[in-house]
Amino acid sequence: MRRKENEPERERYFHYTFYLLLRLMSVYTVYTEKEQ
């Protein structure tokens, strides 16, 4: 039963990390553009 409960949590964590990575990439691109 714990496994079934853990699965959605893991999925949510994956989505959160993916979103965070996307934001970081966008910020990085803007920063590099400003430097040039």
Sine and cosine of phi, psi and omega as CSV:
sin_phi,cos_phi,sin_psi,cos_psi,sin_omega,cos_omega
0.00,0.00,-0.56,0.83,0.00,-1.00
-0.92,0.39,-0.55,0.84,-0.01,-1.00
-0.90,0.43,-0.68,0.73,0.00,-1.00
-0.90,0.43,-0.53,0.85,0.00,-1.00
-0.97,0.23,-0.49,0.87,-0.05,-1.00
-0.98,0.20,-0.48,0.88,-0.05,-1.00
-0.85,0.52,-0.78,0.63,0.02,-1.00
-0.87,0.49,-0.58,0.81,0.00,-1.00
-0.90,0.43,-0.67,0.75,-0.01,-1.00
-0.91,0.42,-0.66,0.75,0.01,-1.00
-0.89,0.46,-0.68,0.73,0.00,-1.00
-0.89,0.46,-0.65,0.76,0.01,-1.00
-0.89,0.46,-0.66,0.75,0.01,-1.00
-0.89,0.45,-0.70,0.72,0.01,-1.00
-0.89,0.45,-0.64,0.77,-0.01,-1.00
-0.91,0.42,-0.70,0.71,0.00,-1.00
-0.90,0.43,-0.62,0.79,0.02,-1.00
-0.89,0.45,-0.68,0.73,0.01,-1.00
-0.90,0.43,-0.66,0.75,0.00,-1.00
-0.89,0.45,-0.68,0.73,0.01,-1.00
-0.89,0.46,-0.66,0.75,0.00,-1.00
-0.88,0.47,-0.70,0.72,0.00,-1.00
-0.90,0.45,-0.67,0.74,-0.01,-1.00
-0.88,0.47,-0.68,0.73,0.01,-1.00
-0.89,0.46,-0.69,0.73,0.00,-1.00
-0.89,0.45,-0.69,0.73,0.01,-1.00
-0.90,0.44,-0.65,0.76,0.00,-1.00
-0.90,0.44,-0.67,0.75,0.00,-1.00
-0.90,0.44,-0.67,0.74,0.00,-1.00
-0.90,0.44,-0.66,0.75,0.00,-1.00
-0.89,0.45,-0.69,0.73,-0.01,-1.00
-0.91,0.41,-0.60,0.80,0.02,-1.00
-0.91,0.42,-0.60,0.80,0.00,-1.00
-0.93,0.36,-0.57,0.82,-0.03,-1.00
-0.93,0.37,-0.61,0.79,-0.05,-1.00
-0.94,0.33,0.00,0.00,0.00,0.00
